[in-house]
């Protein structure tokens, strides 16, 4: 088991990871892993995946967690997130950005078990070629968890001739005094935008790469470390060129 108690960057290969740090942690995923997050006050955790096929994240939150996943892979990916918000004002914000030309299965389950808890799931995906993309986002606010909030947003772009895209947003509310909403959009590149960009000398591949970089850059907004942000920008550009 890899135990992380300090801010920094770590390479993870086929391990169980226990995170007890605060501030900002980066995990480069080179193999399947199970990540446990407990006893944190305020953590930003960035997962950068290139080779892992199965990633599981579990957490019982009493504080605030910002979690990002950037995934660029030619392999299948199964990602699972389960978070229990167990103290008042506990909060989870998740930003996922994936580019895939194979199968992706993403599953999120957020349980609001105390009052004034907040969950926000933002899901961005690019489906290439004959990709198969499945995503389930489930938030449950239990009885007596007043003034809690649950938000879900998914934006999936398809570029291939044969894409299988399924996004299932679920909101389970046992309390009336809450706020909750979900939004989802799935579609191909806008033809008017393609025409506009083509007039400026961009071919179809250039256009797809430009839009893909825009989708993936959503995770950059949550990164405080300047060096990490610059490194991830380079990685996004490189992976987009390789995959698109």
N, C-alpha and C positions, 0 to 999 in steps of 0.2 A: 504493500500500500504506500502511495505517495501522500504525505501529509504536508499541506501548505499553510504556513502561518504568517508569511511575509509577502509584501507586494513584490511583483516581479514577473518574469516570463519563464515558462516551463515547457519542456518537451514531454509528451505523454504517449507511451506505446503499450497497449494491452495491459492497463493497470486500473486498479480502483484508486480514486483520488478523493481525499478528504480535505476540504477547504475550510479553514477557520480564520482566514485573513480578512482585513478590511482594505479600503482604498481600491487599488486596481491590480488585477491579476490577468495574465494572458496564458492560455494553454494552446500549444500547437499539437493537434491530434494526429498522430501517425499510426494509430491503431485503435481497436475497439476499447471502450472504457466506460466505467460507471463513476459518476461524480456526485459526491455528497457535500452539501453546503449547510453548515449549522453554526450557531453561535456567532453570527455576524451582526454588526451594527449598520454598516454602510459599505457595500461592496459593488464594484464594477468588474464583471467577469466576461472576458472575451474569448470565445472558442473559435479557433481557426482550423478548419478541417480540410485535409487534402487526401488522406488515405483511410480514415476510419469508416467502417461500414455500419457499426452499431454504437450509438452514443446515448447514454441514459443519465439524466440529471435529476436528483431528488433533493428536496430541501424542506425543512420546517423553519419558516421565517418568523423572526421576532423583529427584524429591522427592515432595511431597504436593500433590494437587489436589482441591479441593472445587468441584464444578461444579453450578450450578442452572440450570434452564430453566423460565421461566414463559411460557406461550404462550396468548394469548387472541386468536382470529382467526376471521373468517368465511371466510378463504381457505384453500386447501389448504396443508399444511405437510409438507415432507420434511426430516427432521432425521437427520444421520448423525454418529456419534461413533466414532473409532478411536483407541485409546490403546495404546501399547507401554510396558510397565513394564520398563525396561531395567537398573535398578540395584537392589541389595538394599534392601528396606524402602520402595521406591517404592509410592505408594498413590493410588487414585482413588476418590472418593465422588461419586456423581451422583444428584441429585434432580430429577425431571421432573414438572411439573404442567401439564396441558393441558386446555383446555375448547374443544370444537370441535363444529360442526354440519355439517362437510363431511368431507373426506378427510385423514387424518393417517397418515404413514408414518414410523415411528421405527426407527432401526437403531443398535445398539451392538455394537462388537467390541473386546474387551479381551484383549490378549495378555500373559500373564505370562512374561517372558523372563529372570527372575532369581529367586533364592530370596527368601523372606520378603516377597513382594509381596502387596498387598491390593487387591481391587476390590469395591465395593459399589454396586449399581445399584438405586435406588428409583424406581418409575415409577407416577405417579398420573394418572388420566385421567377426564374426564367426557365421555361421548358424548351429544350432544343430537340431537333430531329424527331425521333419517335419516343420522346420521354413519357414516363408514367408517373404522375405526381398526385399523391394523396395526402391530405392534411385534415386533422380533426382538432378543433380548438374547443375545449369544454371548460366553462367556468361555473362554479356552483357557490351561491351565497346561502349559507345556512340560516335557519330561523334565529332571530334575536341579534343578528349581525347588522345592526342598523348603520345607516350612513356609509355603507360600503359601496365600492364602484368597480365595475367590470367592463372593460372595453376590448374589442377585437377588430382588427383591420387586416385584410388580406388583399394583395394585388399580385396577380399571376399573369405573366406575359408568355404567350406561346409563339414560337417561330417556326416550328416544324410542320410538315404536311400532315403528319399523324401524331396527335398528342392526346393523351388521356389525362384529364385534369379533374380532380375532385376535391372540393374544399367544403368541410362541414362545420359551420359555427354553431355551438350549443351554449345556451344560457339557461341555467337552472336556478330559479329564484324562489326561496322559501320565506323571504322577508319582503315587505312592501316598501319600506323606507330606504330605498337604494337607488343607484343610477347604473344603467347597463345599456349597451348598444353594440351592434356589430355591423360591419360593412365588408363587402367582398366584390372584387371585380376580376374577371377572367376574360382575356381577349388577345387578339393579335395586334400587331403594329398598326397604328392608324394610317390609312392610305394617304390622307392629306399631308400628314407629317412626313411620310416617306417621300412623297412628291416634292415637298418643300425642301427637304434635305438633299434629294437627288439633284435639284436645280443648283445646289451649291457644290456639286461635284462628288458627293458621297455615293458609293455603290451600296448594294443591299447588305453586304457583309459589314461595311463600315457603319451603316445605320444600326444594325443589330448590336454591334459592339458598343456603340455610343449609348444606346438605350440601356443595355445590360449594365454598363458602368454606372449609369444614373441610379438604377435600382439598387445595386450593391453598395453604393456610397451611403445609403441610409444608416449603415452600421457605424460609419465614421463619425457621425454626430455625437456619439456617446463615448468616444475615446478621448481621454484627457492628455495622455502621453503623446507629445509631439513626434518623437522618434517612431513610436509604434504606428501612429497615424500615417506617417510618410511611408513606412515599410509596407503597410497594408494597401495603400494606394498603388504602390508598385506591383504588389502581388495580385491585386484585382485586375490591373491592366494586363499583366502577363497571362493570368488564367483565362481572362476573357478572350484574348487573342488565340490561346490554345484551343478553347472549347467552342467558340462561336465561328 
